[in-house]
Amino acid sequence: MVKNDERMLAALMYVLSFFVPILGPLIIWLIKRDESSFIDYHGKEYFNFFISYTVYMFISGLLTIILIGFVAMAVLGIMMFVFTIIAAIKAYEGNDYQFPLIFRLIK
């Protein structure tokens, strides 16, 4: 069973990602990953999500040359926003959440 403070910190990682996408979640994850497997899971999942969608945004940026990149960037931005909110809610509920369409580099 996941403790209240673990759930809150895992959800806080996702909420902080709206304001400080790397630093906020990284600090929480590095401090608490050894103490909590729940926070460790969500930290790894968030950074895999961040890396994957950064790559997708870069590719979309290159595709702006042929105009399809503008649509792809808009869709990716909406997906990132929605998936981050879903992940924060799932973390606060004490559940694991796997982001769709990511490659898991951090295991």
N, C-alpha and C positions, 0 to 999 in steps of 0.2 A: 504494500500500500504506500502511496506517495504522500509525503508530508505536505502540509499547507505552504510552508515557506519554499519548498522545492517547486511546487506548482506555480507559485507567484513569481519566482525568479525565472523559471522557464518562459512564462508568459511575458515577463518584462523584457527578456531578450528580444522577442519579436516586436514588442511595442517600441523599444528603443531603436530598433532597426529603421524606423521611419525617420528618425532624427539624426542618428549617428550610425550609419549602416555597418561599419566595421568595428569601431572602437567600443561601443556600448555592449553588444553581444559578446565580443571577444573578452572583455574584462570579466563579465559574469561567468562565462564559460571557463576561462583559465583559473579563476579563483575557486569555483565550486565543482569542477568536473571530477576531481578525485573523491569528493565527499558524497556525490550523488550520481548514480547511473542515469537517472531521469534527466538531470540537467546536462550530463555528458551526451546523452542521445540527442536531445534537442539542439545542443550546440553544434554537434556534427551535422545534423540535418539542416540547420540554418546555413552553415557555411558551405555545404554542398549545394544548397539552393542558390546562395549568393554567387558562387563561382559559376554554376551552370547558367543562370540567367544573365550574368555579366557577359559570358561568351555569346549567348543568344542576342543580347543587345548590340554587341560589337559587330556581329554578323549582319544584324538589321541595319546598323549604321553604314556598313559597306554597301548594302543593297539599296540605300537611298539613291544611289546613282541611277538605278532603273525604276525608281519611285515606289516599288513594292515595300521597301524598307520603312517608309513612313507608316504604312498600315501595320506592318509587323511590330514596329516600336510601340505603337499605340496599344495593340493587343497585348504585347508583353508587359507593358506598364500596368494595364488593368489586371492581368493575371497575377503579377507580382503583388499588387495591392490586396487582391482578394485572397490569395493563398496565404499571405502573411497574417491576415485577420483570422482566417480559419485556423491556422497553426497556433496563434495566440489563444484562441478559444479552447482548442483541444488540449493545449498544455495546461491551461487553467483548470480544465475539467479533470486533469490527471491522466489523459490519454496520449498515446503516441500518435504522431501524424507523419505520413510520408508525402512529401511534395511530389506532384506529378511532373514528368518530363525532366528529371534531373539525373545527372550521372554522379554516382557516389564515389568521390575521390578520397574522402576522409572516412576511414572505417573504424 
